[in-house]
Amino acid sequence: MEVYLKKIITLCLLLGLGYVVFNYHFILLDSGVKILRKTGLHYTNTFVDGRGVKKMKLFTEPDLLEAGIQDAMK
């Protein structure tokens, strides 16, 4: 019985992690981390480094622009 409980808990944790990966952008900036909700279900640009000069690259990604990176950078 304990084995099944561990498998169920592991499955729930993996499903929760999958939900976060497919629904949010995590953007690392000089001032901290910004979290944006994705506009579609995809895993591209889930974790983005926007520190220093890489910050300008954020504005060239269509999915980040659609998610509202301009408002998050203000």
C-alpha angles and dihedrals in degrees: 000000000000091000092057091049091053090049092049092049091047091049092050092050092049092048090050092050090048090052091053094046093050097043109039141053115215109202119190110211134173090259097045140284124322121200120204128183112239120237094220140022106270137117099224117117093008093140113030129178109217101165122132117338092355087076091084090056089065090070092057095060111094096205092052091049090051091049090055107259090159092064093044092054095056 
